[in-house]
């Protein structure tokens, strides 16, 4: 089998307050998504979201259904977002191959029966990061290049959070049911992301941290604002953020992360912010 998956269950915020480091890492930290010639998936019961990775190094990889979906094929009742964080590659969608370059995105709509991942070069394989959510409607497949992205500059070097946000799979660029994805790049000298922090009780989120030097780390903060807890991540680690949880982080170096989310609406600005002085 080229497909591996695991299931994570939802958590009550009151219960989360009692979690120790081991339990937090077990329930929310995602490691090892990018394995050569494998599709790795994590199915979370928060909004039935799936985060995964596909690395077609020596062979093409097909996106296969998994038992929790109870579906004949993966996208029978789902939509899919893909961002390539590796070498040049392509994705075949029901027989139509599309090149997906570094930091480019592809949206694939509900009802697509076959998705196949390929790399242009074995010695530098593509690394496709996958996010999927349930879908109630079928929208067309669409490639989103870096130039197509909606770009927002936030923060400042003075507050160590100067960053560029590239909105890739958002409703101002591509039609989706509920899935949204984008990328935030921290500038040299900046380490804080999503600061000031926020929660959005109407959406859950997954962060994938990458372009982090192998000898460096990011401390990701989660939990309710008045009961925050840290979890340490390394390059290409991901973390699940429940709807009731804040999500922000600080690294020992600058880095890039991909945010993906799904939930009740597609309003990117639907969030409840709070000042750093309110965090506990």
C-alpha positions as CSV (number, residue, x, y, z in Angstrom):
1,X,0.0,0.0,0.0
2,X,1.1,3.5,-0.8
3,X,-1.5,5.2,1.4
4,X,-1.3,5.4,5.2
5,X,-3.7,7.2,7.4
6,X,-4.6,7.8,11.1
7,X,-7.6,9.3,12.8
8,X,-7.6,12.1,15.4
9,X,-10.7,12.8,17.5
10,X,-12.1,16.1,18.6
11,X,-11.4,17.6,22.1
12,X,-13.3,19.6,24.6
13,X,-11.5,22.8,25.6
14,X,-12.1,22.2,29.3
15,X,-10.4,18.7,28.9
16,X,-7.6,20.3,27.0
17,X,-6.6,22.4,30.0
18,X,-5.5,19.1,31.8
19,X,-3.4,17.8,28.9
20,X,0.3,17.4,29.5
21,X,3.0,17.8,26.8
22,X,2.8,14.1,25.7
23,X,-1.0,14.2,25.3
24,X,-0.9,17.5,23.3
25,X,1.7,16.2,20.9
26,X,-0.2,12.9,20.5
27,X,-3.5,14.6,19.7
28,X,-2.5,17.7,17.7
29,X,1.1,17.4,16.4
30,X,1.5,15.8,12.9
31,X,4.9,14.5,12.0
32,X,6.2,12.6,9.0
33,X,3.8,13.7,6.3
34,X,6.4,13.6,3.6
35,X,7.6,10.1,2.9
36,X,9.0,9.0,-0.4
37,X,6.6,7.0,-2.6
38,X,3.8,7.3,0.1
39,X,0.6,9.2,0.6
40,X,0.3,10.0,4.4
41,X,-3.0,11.3,5.7
42,X,-4.4,12.5,9.0
43,X,-8.2,12.6,9.4
44,X,-9.3,14.9,12.2
45,X,-12.9,15.0,13.5
46,X,-12.6,18.8,13.7
47,X,-14.8,19.6,10.7
48,X,-13.8,16.2,9.2
49,X,-10.6,17.8,7.8
50,X,-7.8,15.8,6.3
51,X,-4.2,17.0,6.1
52,X,-1.6,14.9,4.2
53,X,1.4,14.7,2.0
54,X,2.4,12.9,-1.2
55,X,6.0,12.5,-2.4
56,X,6.1,10.6,-5.8
57,X,9.9,10.0,-5.9
58,X,10.3,6.7,-7.8
59,X,6.7,6.2,-8.9
60,X,3.5,8.0,-9.5
61,X,1.1,8.1,-6.5
62,X,-2.7,7.8,-6.7
63,X,-4.9,9.4,-4.1
64,X,-6.9,6.5,-2.8
65,X,-10.0,6.5,-0.6
66,X,-9.6,5.6,3.0
67,X,-12.0,3.6,5.2
68,X,-13.3,6.5,7.4
69,X,-14.7,8.2,4.3
70,X,-17.0,5.2,3.4
71,X,-16.7,6.4,-0.2
72,X,-15.9,4.7,-3.5
73,X,-13.3,7.3,-4.3
74,X,-11.5,10.0,-2.2
75,X,-13.3,13.0,-3.6
76,X,-16.8,11.5,-3.9
77,X,-18.1,13.9,-1.2
78,X,-15.0,16.1,-0.7
79,X,-12.9,18.9,-2.2
80,X,-9.1,19.0,-2.2
81,X,-6.4,21.7,-2.0
82,X,-2.8,21.0,-3.0
83,X,0.4,23.1,-2.5
84,X,3.7,21.9,-3.8
85,X,6.6,22.6,-1.4
86,X,9.2,20.5,-3.3
87,X,10.6,20.0,-6.8
88,X,8.7,20.3,-10.1
89,X,5.8,18.0,-10.5
90,X,2.4,17.6,-11.9
91,X,-1.1,16.4,-10.8
92,X,-3.3,14.4,-13.1
93,X,-7.0,15.1,-12.5
94,X,-9.3,12.7,-14.2
95,X,-6.7,12.2,-16.9
96,X,-5.7,15.9,-17.4
97,X,-2.2,16.6,-16.2
98,X,-1.3,20.0,-14.7
99,X,2.1,21.3,-13.8
100,X,2.2,22.5,-10.2
101,X,5.4,24.4,-9.4
102,X,7.1,25.3,-6.1
103,X,4.6,27.1,-3.9
104,X,1.9,26.9,-6.4
105,X,-1.6,25.6,-5.5
106,X,-4.2,23.4,-7.2
107,X,-7.9,23.2,-6.2
108,X,-9.7,20.0,-7.1
109,X,-13.5,19.8,-6.8
110,X,-15.9,17.3,-5.5
111,X,-16.7,14.4,-7.8
112,X,-13.2,14.0,-9.3
113,X,-12.6,10.3,-9.5
114,X,-8.8,10.1,-10.1
115,X,-6.0,12.2,-8.8
116,X,-2.4,11.1,-9.6
117,X,0.8,12.8,-8.3
118,X,4.0,12.8,-10.4
119,X,7.5,14.3,-10.1
120,X,9.6,15.7,-13.0
121,X,12.9,14.5,-11.5
122,X,13.5,11.6,-9.1
123,X,16.5,13.3,-7.4
124,X,14.3,16.3,-6.5
125,X,10.8,15.0,-6.1
126,X,7.7,17.1,-5.7
127,X,6.3,17.3,-2.2
128,X,2.5,17.8,-2.4
129,X,0.9,19.1,0.8
130,X,-2.8,18.1,0.8
131,X,-5.8,19.5,2.6
132,X,-9.3,18.2,2.1
133,X,-12.8,19.0,3.5
134,X,-16.3,17.8,3.0
135,X,-18.1,19.5,0.1
136,X,-21.7,20.0,-0.8
137,X,-21.2,21.2,-4.4
138,X,-18.8,20.5,-7.3
139,X,-16.6,23.4,-8.4
140,X,-14.1,23.3,-11.3
141,X,-10.4,22.3,-10.8
142,X,-8.2,25.4,-10.9
143,X,-4.5,26.1,-10.8
144,X,-3.3,29.0,-8.7
145,X,0.2,30.3,-9.4
146,X,2.2,32.5,-7.1
147,X,1.3,35.4,-9.3
148,X,-2.4,34.6,-9.0
149,X,-2.2,34.9,-5.2
150,X,-3.8,37.7,-3.2
151,X,-0.9,39.2,-1.3
152,X,-1.1,41.0,2.0
153,X,1.9,42.5,3.9
154,X,1.5,42.5,7.7
155,X,3.5,43.3,10.8
156,X,6.9,45.1,11.1
157,X,10.5,44.3,11.9
158,X,10.2,46.4,15.0
159,X,7.7,43.8,16.4
160,X,9.5,40.8,14.9
161,X,6.5,39.8,12.8
162,X,7.0,41.3,9.3
163,X,5.4,38.8,7.0
164,X,3.9,38.3,3.5
165,X,0.6,36.4,3.3
166,X,-0.2,34.8,0.0
167,X,-3.9,33.8,-0.2
168,X,-4.1,30.9,-2.7
169,X,-7.3,29.0,-2.3
170,X,-9.7,31.6,-1.1
171,X,-13.1,32.7,-2.4
172,X,-11.7,35.9,-4.0
173,X,-9.6,33.7,-6.3
174,X,-11.3,30.3,-6.6
175,X,-14.8,29.0,-5.8
176,X,-14.8,26.4,-3.0
177,X,-17.4,25.0,-0.6
178,X,-15.5,25.6,2.6
179,X,-11.8,24.9,2.1
180,X,-9.3,27.8,2.3
181,X,-5.5,27.6,2.0
182,X,-2.6,30.1,1.9
183,X,1.0,30.7,2.8
184,X,2.7,33.1,5.2
185,X,6.4,33.8,4.7
186,X,8.3,35.4,7.6
187,X,10.9,37.9,6.6
188,X,14.5,37.7,7.8
189,X,14.7,39.0,11.3
190,X,11.0,38.2,12.1
191,X,9.9,35.1,14.0
192,X,6.3,35.8,15.3
193,X,3.4,34.6,13.2
194,X,-0.3,35.4,13.6
195,X,0.4,38.1,16.1
196,X,-1.7,39.7,17.5
197,X,-3.4,36.3,17.8
198,X,-7.0,35.4,17.3
199,X,-9.5,32.6,17.4
200,X,-12.3,31.8,14.9
201,X,-14.9,29.6,16.5
202,X,-16.6,29.1,13.2
203,X,-13.5,27.5,11.6
204,X,-10.8,25.0,12.4
205,X,-7.3,25.3,11.0
206,X,-4.1,23.3,10.4
207,X,-0.6,24.9,10.2
208,X,2.3,23.3,8.3
209,X,5.7,24.8,9.1
210,X,8.5,24.5,6.5
211,X,11.6,26.3,5.2
212,X,12.8,26.1,8.8
213,X,16.5,25.2,9.2
214,X,16.9,21.6,10.5
215,X,18.7,22.8,13.6
216,X,15.9,25.3,14.5
217,X,12.4,25.1,15.9
218,X,9.1,26.9,16.2
219,X,7.0,27.1,19.4
220,X,3.4,27.0,18.4
221,X,0.8,28.3,21.0
222,X,-2.6,26.8,21.2
223,X,-5.5,26.6,23.6
224,X,-7.9,29.3,24.8
225,X,-6.4,32.7,25.1
226,X,-6.5,32.7,28.9
227,X,-5.2,29.1,29.1
228,X,-2.5,28.8,26.4
229,X,-0.2,25.8,26.0
230,X,3.0,25.5,23.8
231,X,4.0,22.7,21.4
232,X,7.4,22.6,19.7
233,X,7.6,21.8,16.0
234,X,10.4,21.3,13.5
235,X,10.7,21.5,9.8
236,X,7.7,20.1,7.9
237,X,5.7,19.4,11.1
238,X,2.0,20.3,11.2
239,X,-0.3,21.1,14.0
240,X,-4.1,20.9,14.3
241,X,-5.9,24.0,15.7
242,X,-9.4,23.4,17.0
243,X,-12.1,26.1,16.5
244,X,-11.9,27.2,20.1
245,X,-8.1,27.4,20.0
246,X,-5.8,30.4,19.5
247,X,-3.0,29.8,17.0
248,X,0.2,31.7,16.8
249,X,3.9,30.9,17.0
250,X,7.5,32.1,17.3
251,X,10.6,30.5,15.9
252,X,14.3,30.5,16.6
253,X,14.6,31.5,12.9
254,X,12.3,32.9,10.2
255,X,10.3,30.2,8.3
256,X,7.2,29.7,6.1
257,X,3.9,28.1,7.0
258,X,0.8,27.0,5.1
259,X,-2.5,27.6,6.7
260,X,-5.5,25.6,5.7
261,X,-9.0,25.9,7.2
262,X,-12.6,24.9,6.9
263,X,-15.8,25.5,8.7
264,X,-19.0,27.5,8.7
265,X,-18.1,30.3,6.2
266,X,-15.6,31.6,3.7
267,X,-15.0,35.1,5.3
268,X,-11.2,35.2,5.8
269,X,-11.7,38.1,8.2
270,X,-14.1,36.2,10.4
271,X,-12.0,36.1,13.5
272,X,-12.0,37.3,17.1
273,X,-8.7,39.0,17.9
274,X,-7.2,39.8,21.2
275,X,-4.1,41.8,22.3
276,X,-0.8,40.2,23.4
277,X,-1.5,41.6,26.9
278,X,-4.6,39.4,27.1
279,X,-2.8,36.1,26.6
280,X,-2.2,33.9,29.6
